[in-house]
Amino acid sequence: MSRILATGGAGFIGSHVVDHLVAAGHEVVVLDDLSGGFAENVHARAEFVEGSILDRPLLDQLFEQNRFEHVFHMAAYAAEGLSHFIRHFNYQNNLIGSVNLVNLAIRWKVKCFVFTSSIAVYGAGQNPMREEMVPEPEDPYGIAKLAVEQDLRAAKRLFDLDWIVFRPHNVYGERQNIGDRYRNVVGIFMNQLLQGQPMTVFGNGEQQRAFSHIDGVAPTIAGSIEMPEAYNQVFNVGADTPCSVNELAREVAEVFGVEAKLEHLPPRNEVFEAWADHTKAKQLLGSRETLSLREGIARMADWVKVHGARATREFGSIEIHEKLPPSWVDALAGGRS
């Protein structure tokens, strides 16, 4: 079994991937700055180090002490819509931090670097999104993710660093930070319902997404290092069936046993329709969608009801205020969370 570094392993997707890695017998060191994750998410048999992928001396120390055989890089600030307004923060955390890890993976001869990218790299008008399509990201978050993918290809060509890239999308489930107002609409809806608030929807709510329960994503990512055919390949991973945000809101309300009360906000700058084809992952990795949307929402709701609502933590370093969605402006000014 391998010695593995898992960045972002206290976060939502990362902690579930770590669970599967530990279950497979790997020794896992989790590095997380807890900006979006929680220490209680970390598996009891994983070693937890609180710190940032921007802390180069810490990274040097970790690689020297542990001689990692694999890196699972899942740390990111994944607020796609907000990334337009936090460009420097976005590129520092999602690109420069990733490059720090790639450098060390090359120096320490890591066997494989597993990177969680995003379907945000595709941009608009490419549905269903397939891995062979030419990426055309429309926001800084997608641009940063694509840049890391390209850097990994360059590292393979010159230094023979093997890599696997996953492009998950709209993942939800237990342990999601439902207090994050800038991303993860399923969690946002549930947090609002727990507080007796209407569910807020940008625009008319007819945006199309395929919402993916974590159990259809994490096992595939964790198991990929055992499959040589996955090396140096890109995989979409997630659910197959898209639905509108309005449909999602009705499903969440029904699971909670309440009326679906929606508050429509002005539209924001986002890709209107986005879903992916997963043929490649099914053929090479055997990945599959495990739960229906109703089943997945019900499981997440059971977890949320036990843990309760979370206070919204506002992002405090907005760099551009022009065209910031009004609801985010209100929140930053001390409005209703």
Buried (B, 14 or more C-beta within 10 A) or exposed (E): EBEBBBBBBBBBBBBBBBBBBBEBEBBBBBBBBBEBBBEEBBBEEBBBBEBBBBBEEBBBEBBEEBEBBBBBBBBBBBBBBBBBBBBEBBBBBBBEBBBBBBBBBBEBEBBBBBBBBBBBBBBEEBBBBBBEBEBEBBBBBBBBBBBBBEBBBEBBEEEEBBBBBBBBBBBBBBBBBBBBBBBBBBBBBBBBBBBEBBBBBBBEBEBBBBBBBBBBBBBBBBBBBEBEEBBBBBBBBBBBEBBBBBBBBBBBBBBBEEEBEBEBBEBBEBBBBBBBBBEBBBEBBEBEBBBEBEEBBBBBBEBBEEEEBBEBBBBEEBEEEEEBBEBBEEBBEEEEB
